[in-house]
Amino acid sequence: MTSSSGNAGNGDANSFQYFAAWLDTPLGSYVAAEESGWFERTAADLFGYKALQLELPVIDCLKSNRMPWRALAGRSAGCQIACTPEQLPFANQTLDLIALPHVLDFCADPHQVLREAERVLLPEGRLLITGFNPWSLWGLKRLHRRTELPWQGHFLALPRLKDWLALLGLETRRGEFVCYRPPIQRNGWLERTRFLEDAGDRWWPAAGGVYCLEVVKRVVGMRIIEPQWRRVPTASPTSAAVVEKMRLQASKDRCK
């Protein structure tokens, strides 16, 4: 990245533009490909009517989703709806799915973004989140390159993020780590370390450079209403019926 990228702070209108440009580098393309695969696998099985992606049009998070209304919002070039992630122009409980590709890394107020997402999500609505993992080789590199994108992002620790989600009634349904190769801007090195993808997922799964979370909005006191089944008593045979059955059986035995 050029030195100008270091001037784009978290929450600046240009932060997502600079990060989108970084995604066009060898290392950025690797990140974009890994995340696109996760979004494609996860969003395909989510159903509803309205889905929204915030920022980063270069990663099509809703490509495999089949909801009839899908939109892209944010401040990045190419967004259909202009807004900030901290202030969404939607009414309460109107969306079934929201995708946040690195939005928490580069927005001004990550907690406020989550509050807004919770506000506009319908009960049982889904939230798909990706972000850089500070407890990885990528997090270590951030210590030395903090003035450049993407290393100046928030890099939220997962325990902290899950605490925020829990406070808002957002429950982590499942998670995954991707990007186990070292953060080196050279295609050759990225190809030579391809084997780390399978090895990392098996031996140190929490050390991936990027975390991916599927989150569901739970509503306190809401439960699925099941039908009330009534047990119908079976008719018990009367004494007279039992005696008659025994008489008939005895008659058959005499005829043999």
Secondary structure, DSSP 8 states (H G I E B T S, - for coil): --GGGGG--TT-TTHHHHHHHHTTSHHHHHHHHHHHHHHHHHHTT--SSEEEEES-TTS-TTTT---SEEEEEESSTT-SEE-BTTB--S-TT-EEEEEEESHHHHSS-HHHHHHHHHHHEEEEEEEEEEEE-SSSHHHHHHHH-TTSTTTTS----HHHHHHHHHHTTEEEEEEEEE--S---S-HHHHHHTTTHHHHHHHH-GGG-SEEEEEEEE--TT-----------------HHHHHHHHHHHHHHHHH-
